[in-house]
């Protein structure tokens, strides 16, 4: 029933461009296009494993997956270009409900262009393998891509992305099962239903998420609007526009962390910070309980704020010596709303 229809190599008049079709002085480019088609039902899932090129994904209403793979090679001689093209092979495998399409290279060639391209004097040498995927809306997808960008405008089914040395961009990921892992590149995501996002050595821009488990290291991040957040942020600047339901946040060496808005719908915020500054919004109209502990840092708040302290360091205590750890417990209004707890070491906490 699930039949691999065909794998077709398209010849591009001719299959490999003639040497006289140059794109620059000493540059010769050749292309090879492969198309793969698979009949699928909703239980099937696709794995795309690529390197040195872009992966683009689109959705349609057919019960079929179509993958167009374009291999582009460039060099200063036709022989080199031909060697580059011949070194690339596309492996396909179908086992049970999983379809895998993978880019492979011959071992003798991989050391020559392990970074996809290089320049040596007047030579311009590179090979790129680009995937264009069209698939049904309900089928799960895994993309592994190295040294290339991954672009998924919209996706509704479970999605896993592993990206290295390339950027990831998505507009709408509405599934409750998203696992996005990006390193040495930036992640730009519009709306995320629910999922896990891990970004290292790169920046994250996320417009909106309902439920988010986040790891961000060695970069910077901005989130416009998030419902429930569980975050581990290290060596990254971080800014959150609106937190709507709850936040559990761990910060290390993260200067300038701030949340702009905490509406009345927020149940609790728990922040553990080290060598990081924390800035939270203060709204006299929102009832909340707060418990702030600072070690080797200060707790700053508006002098005219209607805050009622149940306990705080007394003036007499300060006169007897420096207090390295200070705790402030109190409420705003009735104290029956949001619960805010912050423990900070070697950094200031600010209610604005």
Buried (B, 14 or more C-beta within 10 A) or exposed (E): EEEEEEBEEEEEEEEBBEEEEEEEEEBBBBBBBBBBBBBBEEEBBBBBBBBBBBBBBBBEEEBBBBBBBBBBBBBBEBEBBBBBBBBBEBEBEBEEBEBBBBBEBEEEBEEBBEEBEEEEEEBBBBBBBBBBBBBBEBBBBBBBBBBBBBBBEBBBBBBBBBBBBBBBBBBBBBBEBBBBBBBBBBBBBBBBBBBBBBBBBBBBBBBBBBBBBBBBBBBBBBBBBBBBBBBBBBBBBBBBBBBBBBBBBBBBBBEEBBBBBBEEEBEBBBBBBBBBBBBBBBBEEBBBBBBBBBBBBEBEBEEEEEBEEEEBBEEEEEEEEEEEEBBBBBBBBEBEBBBBBBBBBBBBBBBE
